[in-house]
Amino acid sequence: MKVIIAEKPSVARDIAAIVGAGNRKDGYLEGNGYAVTWAFGHLIGLAMPEQYGITGFQRENLPILPEEFS
């Protein structure tokens, strides 16, 4: 089974319809080998540029792309 976590219930319902997860459970939708659940709000947030080793705003530093994600 694959689990998909959406940002909010409405997005989870849309994704569930696409992947064929139509069985409503307590806090998730299930079906076709998928479980689709949701959070309330953003799942991740961006770090400030200083956390990537960038200080001050300089146009040539954009876009800020971390070398690796941990």
C-alpha positions as CSV (number, residue, x, y, z in Angstrom):
1,M,0.0,0.0,0.0
2,K,1.2,3.5,-0.8
3,V,0.4,6.4,1.5
4,I,-0.2,9.9,0.2
5,I,-0.3,12.9,2.6
6,A,-2.1,16.0,1.3
7,E,-2.1,19.5,2.8
8,K,-5.8,19.6,3.5
9,P,-8.9,17.4,3.2
10,S,-10.2,18.9,-0.1
11,V,-6.9,18.2,-1.8
12,A,-6.9,14.6,-0.3
13,R,-10.3,14.0,-1.8
14,D,-9.2,15.2,-5.2
15,I,-6.1,13.0,-5.1
16,A,-8.1,10.0,-3.8
17,A,-10.5,10.4,-6.7
18,I,-7.6,10.3,-9.2
19,V,-5.9,7.2,-7.6
20,G,-9.2,5.4,-7.0
21,A,-9.2,5.5,-3.2
22,G,-13.0,5.8,-2.6
23,N,-13.5,3.9,0.7
24,R,-13.9,6.5,3.5
25,K,-12.2,5.5,6.8
26,D,-11.5,7.4,10.0
27,G,-9.0,10.1,8.9
28,Y,-8.2,8.7,5.5
29,L,-9.5,7.4,2.2
30,E,-8.4,4.0,1.0
31,G,-8.6,1.9,-2.1
32,N,-6.8,0.6,-5.2
33,G,-3.6,0.1,-3.1
34,Y,-3.6,3.7,-1.7
35,A,-4.3,5.4,1.5
36,V,-4.8,9.1,1.2
37,T,-4.7,11.2,4.4
38,W,-4.3,14.9,5.2
39,A,-2.8,17.5,7.5
40,F,-4.1,20.9,8.3
41,G,-1.6,23.4,6.9
42,H,1.7,23.2,5.2
43,L,3.7,20.0,5.6
44,I,7.1,21.7,5.2
45,G,8.5,25.2,5.3
46,L,11.4,26.9,3.7
47,A,14.5,27.7,5.7
48,M,15.8,31.2,5.8
49,P,18.7,31.9,3.3
50,E,21.2,32.1,6.2
51,Q,20.6,28.4,6.9
52,Y,21.8,27.6,3.4
53,G,25.0,29.7,3.9
54,I,23.6,32.8,2.0
55,T,23.9,36.1,3.7
56,G,22.4,39.3,2.5
57,F,20.2,39.6,-0.6
58,Q,22.0,39.3,-3.9
59,R,20.2,38.7,-7.1
60,E,23.0,36.3,-8.4
61,N,22.2,34.0,-5.4
62,L,18.8,33.2,-6.8
63,P,17.4,30.7,-7.0
64,I,18.7,29.3,-3.7
65,L,19.1,25.5,-4.3
66,P,20.5,23.5,-1.4
67,E,23.3,21.1,-2.3
68,E,21.6,18.2,-0.5
69,F,18.3,17.7,1.4
70,S,18.5,15.8,4.7
